Amino acid sequence: MKQWIKRLIFFLSYYTGVDALFFWLNRRAKRIVVFHNVIPDELAEGLPEGIVGLKLSQFKAIVRECSRHFRFSTDVSDAKTLTITFDDGYRNQYSTAFRYLREQGIPAILFFSPGTREVLTIDKMVFWRELVPQEKVSGGDIGRFWCDEFWPRFLSDGATRGRATLAWLEEICPLEPLMAKLPQPFLKERLGPISDAELDEMRSAGWLIGWHTKTHTPLSALSEDELRDELDSPSAFRSVPFAYPYGTDSCVSAEARQIAADAGFPCALSYANASPNNASRFFLPRLPGIGMDKYLVNAQLSGFAYFMSYRKLLPEVVNAG
């Protein structure tokens, strides 16, 4: 369906009461919203959206719209509240998102991967995708190249945790000259690490800090021993939920879900809400890619957008233990 048609439908659903109906129909479904990076507007100006994530002003608008319908909590079982989550653990999630939400009295969950201390391989690849000249890729279509050539190669590259795939991209076009063109203040916020002391500060403010694997590798590409190693975390992370990197059926095997349960986490979160595995305590649904348009936000939060795509209501709450 064309985007302008969807936007018209969501505009109409907002004003005709359709959204209100779906909020009621989905009253037993838990909304867990996932974000990545939130960058101050002045640092994001003129840069590709794919490497920015959200501007702070956009994030604030989404949070305000969410607050019209839900209270906020870190309880992933409470359908009466909405839970905000962040993946990875880059500096902007502390210096920008956390500081804003703390001012509002809103707690959240940060799923942390220590791979962010050296910059995740996948983020280097995303920067490459957003910055590489189109003529450098076969056919000149970066989107098609990413889906048809890059992604299958990356999903099978468990042995090197994606480093071989990144080296292949570097042969096509070196990344360093592309990165050198970006403003240093932006890079510090977008790719800088969060310290252990800052993680403790977030915990003290009521946030939960969950595990997000050691290297943020698609788990479907790993052996049993490698899976157990990726999910092995310091004890401070074991009493809170875990989130799978990528978090789709193609990236999270049944074996990975079982190992997450064996590792002692109370529950585990996916990155989508349309999987048949979302009925499991160890594959709880999240709402990714929440829109910045209030009509789209309401269609997503109410579950109307989900119904349009899948012809069913949102997955209901699973006891997360």
Backbone hydrogen bonds in HBPLUS format (Angstrom, degrees):
<---DONOR---> <-ACCEPTOR-->    atom                        ^
c    i                          cat <-CA-CA->   ^        H-A-AA   ^      H-
h    n   atom  resd res      DA  || num        DHA   H-A  angle D-A-AA Bond
n    s   type  num  typ     dist DA aas  dist angle  dist       angle   num
A0005-ILE N   A0002-LYS O   3.10 MM   3  5.45 127.8  2.39 104.5 117.5     1
A0006-LYS N   A0002-LYS O   3.14 MM   4  6.53 159.3  2.18 153.0 158.9     2
A0007-ARG N   A0003-GLN O   2.89 MM   4  6.13 163.0  1.92 152.6 157.5     3
A0008-LEU N   A0004-TRP O   3.05 MM   4  6.19 152.2  2.13 136.4 143.4     4
A0009-ILE N   A0005-ILE O   2.94 MM   4  6.25 159.3  1.98 150.9 156.5     5
A0010-PHE N   A0006-LYS O   2.86 MM   4  6.16 162.1  1.89 157.4 161.8     6
A0011-PHE N   A0007-ARG O   2.86 MM   4  6.02 147.8  1.97 144.2 153.7     7
A0012-LEU N   A0008-LEU O   2.95 MM   4  6.20 159.5  2.00 150.1 155.0     8
A0013-SER N   A0009-ILE O   2.81 MM   4  6.06 153.8  1.88 147.0 155.4     9
A0014-TYR N   A0010-PHE O   3.07 MM   4  6.09 142.7  2.21 137.1 145.2    10
A0016-THR N   A0012-LEU O   2.92 MM   4  5.91 137.7  2.10 152.4 163.3    11
A0019-ASP N   A0013-SER O   3.17 MM   6  5.59 168.4  2.19 134.5 131.3    12
A0021-LEU N   A0017-GLY O   3.00 MM   4  6.26 153.6  2.07 147.8 154.4    13
A0022-PHE N   A0018-VAL O   3.03 MM   4  6.37 157.3  2.08 151.4 157.1    14
A0023-PHE N   A0019-ASP O   2.83 MM   4  6.16 145.1  1.95 152.7 163.3    15
A0024-TRP N   A0020-ALA O   3.22 MM   4  6.49 153.7  2.29 143.4 149.2    16
A0025-LEU N   A0021-LEU O   2.89 MM   4  6.23 160.6  1.92 149.7 155.7    17
A0026-ASN N   A0022-PHE O   2.96 MM   4  5.87 148.2  2.07 138.8 146.0    18
A0027-ARG N   A0024-TRP O   3.19 MM   3  5.03 154.2  2.26 114.0 111.0    19
A0029-ALA N   A0026-ASN O   2.98 MM   3  5.33 164.6  2.01 116.3 120.8    20
A0317-VAL N   A0028-ARG O   3.01 MM 289  6.18 155.6  2.07 151.8 149.2    21
A0083-THR N   A0031-ARG O   3.06 MM  52  6.47 165.3  2.08 157.5 161.5    22
A0287-LEU N   A0032-ILE O   2.63 MM 255  5.86 160.5  1.67 160.3 164.4    23
A0033-VAL N   A0083-THR O   2.85 MM  50  6.21 148.9  1.95 160.7 170.7    24
A0085-THR N   A0033-VAL O   2.78 MM  52  5.96 148.0  1.88 165.4 176.1    25
A0034-VAL N   A0287-LEU O   3.29 MM 253  6.11 164.6  2.31 135.6 135.0    26
A0035-PHE N   A0085-THR O   2.85 MM  50  6.17 149.5  1.95 144.6 153.9    27
A0087-ASP N   A0035-PHE O   3.18 MM  52  6.69 143.6  2.32 153.5 162.5    28
A0054-LEU N   A0037-ASN O   2.95 MM  17  6.16 152.6  2.03 142.9 151.8    29
A0039-ILE N   A0054-LEU O   2.82 MM  15  6.19 164.6  1.84 166.2 168.5    30
A0056-LEU N   A0039-ILE O   2.87 MM  17  5.55 135.0  2.08 144.2 141.1    31
A0043-LEU N   A0040-PRO O   2.96 MM   3  5.53 140.2  2.12 116.3 127.2    32
A0044-ALA N   A0040-PRO O   3.21 MM   4  6.45 137.4  2.40 149.1 161.0    33
A0044-ALA N   A0041-ASP O   3.13 MM   3  5.18 133.3  2.35  97.7 110.6    34
A0047-LEU N   A0044-ALA O   3.11 MM   3  5.66 166.0  2.13 141.5 140.4    35
A0051-ILE N   A0048-PRO O   3.14 MM   3  5.81 154.7  2.21 117.0 122.8    36
A0052-VAL N   A0048-PRO O   3.25 MM   4  6.45 133.6  2.48 142.8 155.5    37
A0052-VAL N   A0049-GLU O   3.17 MM   3  4.95 133.6  2.40  93.1 106.1    38
A0053-GLY N   A0049-GLU O   3.03 MM   4  5.83 171.5  2.03 153.5 154.7    39
A0058-GLN N   A0055-LYS O   3.00 MM   3  5.22 121.8  2.35 102.0 116.7    40
A0059-PHE N   A0055-LYS O   2.98 MM   4  6.33 160.3  2.02 156.9 162.8    41
A0060-LYS N   A0056-LEU O   2.89 MM   4  6.12 163.1  1.92 156.0 159.9    42
A0061-ALA N   A0057-SER O   3.16 MM   4  6.34 153.7  2.24 138.3 144.8    43
A0062-ILE N   A0058-GLN O   3.07 MM   4  6.40 154.9  2.14 150.1 156.4    44
A0063-VAL N   A0059-PHE O   2.96 MM   4  6.23 165.5  1.98 157.2 160.8    45
A0064-ARG N   A0060-LYS O   2.91 MM   4  6.11 161.3  1.94 150.8 156.0    46
A0065-GLU N   A0061-ALA O   3.08 MM   4  6.28 154.6  2.15 142.0 148.6    47
A0066-CYS N   A0062-ILE O   2.91 MM   4  6.21 157.2  1.96 151.7 158.3    48
A0067-SER N   A0063-VAL O   2.93 MM   4  6.15 152.0  2.01 149.3 156.9    49
A0068-ARG N   A0065-GLU O   3.20 MM   3  5.38 148.9  2.31 101.5 110.5    50
A0069-HIS N   A0066-CYS O   3.06 MM   3  5.73 158.6  2.10 116.9 123.1    51
A0070-PHE N   A0066-CYS O   3.07 MM   4  6.18 149.5  2.17 153.0 162.4    52
A0082-LEU N   A0071-ARG O   2.77 MM  11  6.16 161.3  1.80 160.4 164.6    53
A0073-SER N   A0082-LEU O   3.14 MM   9  6.20 152.4  2.21 138.9 143.6    54
A0078-ASP N   A0075-ASP O   3.31 MM   3  5.63 160.5  2.35 111.0 116.2    55
A0081-THR N   A0078-ASP O   3.19 MM   3  5.74 166.2  2.21 114.9 119.1    56
A0109-ILE N   A0084-ILE O   2.97 MM  25  6.41 154.9  2.03 150.8 159.0    57
A0086-PHE N   A0109-ILE O   2.83 MM  23  6.31 143.4  1.97 156.3 166.1    58
A0111-PHE N   A0086-PHE O   2.75 MM  25  6.02 173.4  1.75 162.5 164.2    59
A0088-ASP N   A0111-PHE O   2.72 MM  23  5.83 125.1  2.02 161.0 174.9    60
A0113-SER N   A0088-ASP O   2.91 MM  25  5.28 162.1  1.94 147.2 141.3    61
A0093-GLN N   A0090-TYR O   2.98 MM   3  5.78 147.9  2.08 122.9 131.2    62
A0091-ARG N   A0192-GLY O   2.70 MM 101  5.09 155.8  1.75 145.4 144.5    63
A0094-TYR N   A0091-ARG O   2.89 MM   3  5.41 145.0  2.02 114.8 124.8    64
A0095-SER N   A0091-ARG O   2.86 MM   4  6.06 164.6  1.88 162.9 163.0    65
A0092-ASN N   A0189-GLU O   3.02 MM  97  4.95 134.4  2.24 161.1 147.4    66
A0096-THR N   A0092-ASN O   2.89 MM   4  5.09 149.7  1.98 125.6 132.9    67
A0097-ALA N   A0092-ASN O   3.07 MM   5  6.56 157.2  2.12 157.5 163.4    68
A0098-PHE N   A0093-GLN O   2.98 MM   5  5.92 142.3  2.12 125.8 137.3    69
A0100-TYR N   A0096-THR O   3.12 MM   4  6.21 157.2  2.18 145.3 151.4    70
A0101-LEU N   A0097-ALA O   2.95 MM   4  6.15 173.3  1.96 158.8 160.8    71
A0102-ARG N   A0098-PHE O   2.81 MM   4  5.90 156.8  1.86 154.0 160.6    72
A0103-GLU N   A0099-ARG O   3.22 MM   4  6.35 153.0  2.30 137.5 143.7    73
A0104-GLN N   A0100-TYR O   3.25 MM   4  6.61 139.2  2.42 140.9 152.0    74
A0104-GLN N   A0101-LEU O   3.06 MM   3  4.99 125.8  2.36  93.6 108.0    75
A0106-ILE N   A0101-LEU O   2.90 MM   5  5.08 171.7  1.91 149.6 147.3    76
A0105-GLY N   A0102-ARG O   3.05 MM   3  4.94 154.5  2.12 100.0 108.1    77
A0208-LEU N   A0108-ALA O   3.11 MM 100  6.58 155.2  2.18 148.6 156.0    78
A0110-LEU N   A0208-LEU O   2.92 MM  98  6.36 159.8  1.96 165.0 166.9    79
A0210-GLY N   A0110-LEU O   2.77 MM 100  6.03 148.9  1.86 141.4 151.4    80
A0112-PHE N   A0210-GLY O   2.71 MM  98  5.99 157.0  1.76 162.0 154.8    81
A0212-HIS N   A0112-PHE O   2.98 MM 100  5.15 126.9  2.27 142.6 130.7    82
A0116-THR N   A0113-SER O   3.04 MM   3  6.02 175.3  2.05 130.0 131.4    83
A0117-ARG N   A0114-PRO O   3.02 MM   3  5.64 161.1  2.06 115.6 121.5    84
A0118-GLU N   A0115-GLY O   3.16 MM   3  5.74 158.6  2.20 112.8 118.6    85
A0123-ASP N   A0120-LEU O   3.06 MM   3  5.30 125.7  2.37 100.8 114.4    86
A0124-LYS N   A0120-LEU O   3.23 MM   4  6.67 153.4  2.30 150.8 157.8    87
A0125-MET N   A0121-THR O   3.05 MM   4  6.40 152.1  2.13 148.5 156.6    88
A0126-VAL N   A0122-ILE O   2.89 MM   4  6.18 149.3  1.99 144.2 152.8    89
A0127-PHE N   A0123-ASP O   2.92 MM   4  6.15 161.1  1.95 151.2 155.5    90
A0128-TRP N   A0124-LYS O   3.00 MM   4  6.21 152.1  2.08 140.6 148.6    91
A0129-ARG N   A0125-MET O   2.89 MM   4  6.21 158.4  1.94 148.5 153.9    92
A0130-GLU N   A0126-VAL O   3.00 MM   4  6.25 157.6  2.05 151.1 156.3    93
A0131-LEU N   A0127-PHE O   3.04 MM   4  6.06 138.3  2.22 145.2 155.3    94
A0132-VAL N   A0128-TRP O   2.88 MM   4  5.58 150.9  1.96 157.0 159.1    95
A0136-LYS N   A0133-PRO O   2.99 MM   3  5.67 163.4  2.01 121.2 126.7    96
A0137-VAL N   A0134-GLN O   3.18 MM   3  5.93 163.0  2.21 121.8 125.5    97
A0140-GLY N   A0137-VAL O   2.97 MM   3  5.26 159.5  2.01 125.0 129.8    98
A0145-PHE N   A0141-ASP O   2.96 MM   4  6.13 163.0  1.99 152.6 158.2    99
A0146-TRP N   A0142-ILE O   2.82 MM   4  5.94 156.8  1.88 149.6 155.4   100
A0147-CYS N   A0143-GLY O   3.12 MM   4  6.37 158.4  2.17 146.5 151.4   101
A0148-ASP N   A0144-ARG O   2.79 MM   4  5.79 170.9  1.80 159.4 162.6   102
A0149-GLU N   A0145-PHE O   2.92 MM   4  5.23 152.1  2.00 132.0 140.6   103
A0150-PHE N   A0145-PHE O   2.99 MM   5  6.36 164.1  2.02 154.5 159.3   104
A0151-TRP N   A0146-TRP O   2.92 MM   5  5.97 160.1  1.96 156.3 160.8   105
A0154-PHE N   A0150-PHE O   2.91 MM   4  6.13 159.5  1.95 158.8 165.7   106
A0155-LEU N   A0151-TRP O   2.92 MM   4  6.09 164.8  1.94 159.4 162.6   107
A0157-ASP N   A0154-PHE O   3.04 MM   3  5.07 161.8  2.07 108.2 113.9   108
A0162-GLY N   A0157-ASP O   3.13 MM   5  5.33 143.4  2.27 158.6 160.7   109
A0161-ARG N   A0158-GLY O   3.18 MM   3  4.84 155.0  2.24  97.4 105.0   110
A0163-ARG N   A0160-THR O   3.10 MM   3  5.37 166.4  2.12 113.4 115.7   111
A0166-LEU N   A0162-GLY O   2.99 MM   4  6.28 157.1  2.04 153.2 159.6   112
A0167-ALA N   A0163-ARG O   2.95 MM   4  6.19 153.7  2.02 144.3 151.4   113
A0168-TRP N   A0164-ALA O   3.01 MM   4  6.27 147.6  2.12 140.7 149.2   114
A0169-LEU N   A0165-THR O   3.06 MM   4  6.42 152.7  2.13 147.0 153.7   115
A0170-GLU N   A0166-LEU O   2.90 MM   4  6.19 153.2  1.97 147.8 156.0   116
A0171-GLU N   A0167-ALA O   3.04 MM   4  6.34 137.7  2.23 140.8 151.0   117
A0172-ILE N   A0169-LEU O   3.01 MM   3  5.16 125.1  2.32  98.4 112.7   118
A0173-CYS N   A0169-LEU O   2.96 MM   4  6.34 159.5  2.00 153.9 159.8   119
A0178-LEU N   A0175-LEU O   2.93 MM   3  5.26 123.9  2.25 108.8 124.1   120
A0179-MET N   A0175-LEU O   2.96 MM   4  6.24 157.3  2.01 158.2 165.7   121
A0180-ALA N   A0176-GLU O   2.93 MM   4  6.06 147.2  2.04 150.5 159.7   122
A0181-LYS N   A0178-LEU O   3.34 MM   3  5.75 155.5  2.41 105.9 112.5   123
A0182-LEU N   A0179-MET O   3.00 MM   3  5.53 165.2  2.02 118.3 123.2   124
A0187-LEU N   A0183-PRO O   3.12 MM   4  6.48 162.5  2.15 152.1 157.2   125
A0188-LYS N   A0184-GLN O   2.92 MM   4  6.12 154.9  1.98 156.3 162.5   126
A0189-GLU N   A0185-PRO O   3.25 MM   4  6.46 157.4  2.30 141.9 146.7   127
A0190-ARG N   A0186-PHE O   2.78 MM   4  5.92 166.8  1.80 161.0 165.6   128
A0191-LEU N   A0187-LEU O   2.83 MM   4  5.48 161.7  1.86 141.3 146.8   129
A0192-GLY N   A0188-LYS O   2.96 MM   4  4.70 130.4  2.22 116.0 124.9   130
A0199-LEU N   A0195-SER O   3.01 MM   4  6.37 150.3  2.10 146.6 155.0   131
A0200-ASP N   A0196-ASP O   2.98 MM   4  6.27 154.6  2.05 147.3 153.9   132
A0201-GLU N   A0197-ALA O   2.97 MM   4  6.25 145.2  2.09 138.6 148.4   133
A0202-MET N   A0198-GLU O   2.99 MM   4  6.26 151.1  2.08 144.6 151.6   134
A0203-ARG N   A0199-LEU O   2.99 MM   4  6.33 155.5  2.05 147.2 153.9   135
A0204-SER N   A0200-ASP O   2.92 MM   4  6.16 159.4  1.96 148.5 153.9   136
A0205-ALA N   A0201-GLU O   3.11 MM   4  6.34 131.2  2.36 136.5 148.6   137
A0205-ALA N   A0202-MET O   3.12 MM   3  5.10 133.2  2.35  95.0 107.9   138
A0207-TRP N   A0202-MET O   3.02 MM   5  5.44 154.5  2.09 154.1 146.7   139
A0206-GLY N   A0203-ARG O   2.95 MM   3  5.29 161.2  1.98 115.3 118.2   140
A0243-ALA N   A0211-TRP O   3.16 MM  32  6.54 167.2  2.18 169.5 173.3   141
A0221-ALA N   A0218-PRO O   3.26 MM   3  6.02 166.6  2.28 118.6 122.5   142
A0222-LEU N   A0219-LEU O   3.16 MM   3  5.46 169.6  2.17 117.7 119.0   143
A0220-SER N   A0251-CYS O   2.97 MM  31  4.83 127.1  2.26 122.1 125.2   144
A0227-LEU N   A0223-SER O   2.83 MM   4  6.06 153.7  1.90 152.3 159.9   145
A0228-ARG N   A0224-GLU O   2.99 MM   4  6.27 163.2  2.02 152.8 156.5   146
A0229-ASP N   A0225-ASP O   3.05 MM   4  6.26 149.7  2.14 141.8 150.2   147
A0230-GLU N   A0226-GLU O   2.93 MM   4  6.18 158.5  1.97 149.7 154.9   148
A0231-LEU N   A0227-LEU O   3.01 MM   4  6.23 153.3  2.09 152.1 158.9   149
A0232-ASP N   A0228-ARG O   3.02 MM   4  5.98 115.9  2.45 133.3 147.7   150
A0232-ASP N   A0229-ASP O   3.26 MM   3  5.10 147.3  2.37  95.1 104.6   151
A0237-PHE N   A0234-PRO O   3.05 MM   3  5.91 165.0  2.07 126.6 130.9   152
A0238-ARG N   A0235-SER O   3.08 MM   3  5.30 154.6  2.15 110.0 117.5   153
A0242-PHE N   A0267-CYS O   3.08 MM  25  6.37 158.2  2.13 140.6 146.9   154
A0269-LEU N   A0242-PHE O   2.74 MM  27  6.22 148.6  1.84 147.7 158.2   155
A0244-TYR N   A0269-LEU O   3.13 MM  25  6.33 162.6  2.16 168.2 167.6   156
A0247-GLY N   A0245-PRO O   2.72 MM   2  5.23 145.2  1.83  99.3  90.4   157
A0271-TYR N   A0247-GLY O   2.81 MM  24  4.35 152.3  1.89 129.6 120.2   158
A0251-CYS N   A0248-THR O   2.99 MM   3  5.31 146.3  2.11 108.1 118.3   159
A0252-VAL N   A0248-THR O   2.97 MM   4  6.05 126.3  2.27 152.2 167.7   160
A0256-ALA N   A0253-SER O   3.09 MM   3  5.13 118.8  2.48  94.7 109.0   161
A0257-ARG N   A0253-SER O   3.13 MM   4  6.53 152.7  2.20 147.2 154.3   162
A0258-GLN N   A0254-ALA O   3.01 MM   4  6.28 153.5  2.08 146.5 153.6   163
A0259-ILE N   A0255-GLU O   2.93 MM   4  6.18 156.5  1.98 149.1 155.6   164
A0260-ALA N   A0256-ALA O   2.96 MM   4  6.16 149.2  2.06 143.9 152.1   165
A0261-ALA N   A0257-ARG O   3.16 MM   4  6.44 149.6  2.25 139.9 147.4   166
A0262-ASP N   A0258-GLN O   2.86 MM   4  6.19 157.5  1.91 148.7 155.5   167
A0263-ALA N   A0259-ILE O   2.86 MM   4  5.96 138.6  2.03 142.9 153.3   168
A0264-GLY N   A0261-ALA O   3.29 MM   3  5.78 162.2  2.32 111.0 116.3   169
A0268-ALA N   A0281-ARG O   3.23 MM  13  6.65 162.7  2.27 139.6 141.2   170
A0284-LEU N   A0268-ALA O   2.88 MM  16  6.19 159.5  1.92 159.4 152.9   171
A0270-SER N   A0284-LEU O   2.80 MM  14  5.63 178.6  1.80 155.8 156.0   172
A0286-ARG N   A0272-ALA O   3.17 MM  14  5.20 150.9  2.26 112.8 118.2   173
A0278-ASN N   A0275-SER O   3.06 MM   3  5.41 166.0  2.08 112.7 116.3   174
A0280-SER N   A0277-ASN O   2.98 MM   3  5.70 167.0  1.99 123.9 127.2   175
A0283-PHE N   A0280-SER O   3.14 MM   3  5.21 145.9  2.26 114.5 110.8   176
A0296-LEU N   A0293-ASP O   3.01 MM   3  5.31 118.8  2.40 105.5 120.1   177
A0297-VAL N   A0293-ASP O   2.88 MM   4  6.16 165.5  1.90 161.7 166.6   178
A0298-ASN N   A0294-LYS O   3.05 MM   4  6.10 162.1  2.08 140.0 144.3   179
A0299-ALA N   A0295-TYR O   3.06 MM   4  6.20 151.6  2.14 138.2 146.3   180
A0300-GLN N   A0296-LEU O   2.86 MM   4  6.06 153.2  1.94 152.6 159.6   181
A0301-LEU N   A0297-VAL O   2.83 MM   4  6.03 172.6  1.83 157.3 159.4   182
A0302-SER N   A0298-ASN O   2.95 MM   4  5.82 158.1  2.00 141.1 147.5   183
A0305-ALA N   A0299-ALA O   2.93 MM   6  5.07 177.2  1.93 124.5 124.3   184
A0303-GLY N   A0300-GLN O   3.20 MM   3  5.23 132.0  2.44  96.5 109.3   185
A0307-PHE N   A0303-GLY O   2.93 MM   4  6.17 155.0  2.00 145.8 152.6   186
A0308-MET N   A0304-PHE O   2.94 MM   4  6.23 154.9  2.00 151.1 157.4   187
A0309-SER N   A0305-ALA O   3.19 MM   4  6.44 146.1  2.31 140.8 149.1   188
A0309-SER N   A0306-TYR O   3.13 MM   3  5.19 122.1  2.48  95.5 109.7   189
A0310-TYR N   A0306-TYR O   2.85 MM   4  6.00 160.0  1.89 158.2 163.8   190
A0311-ARG N   A0307-PHE O   2.72 MM   4  4.52 144.8  1.85 130.8 134.5   191
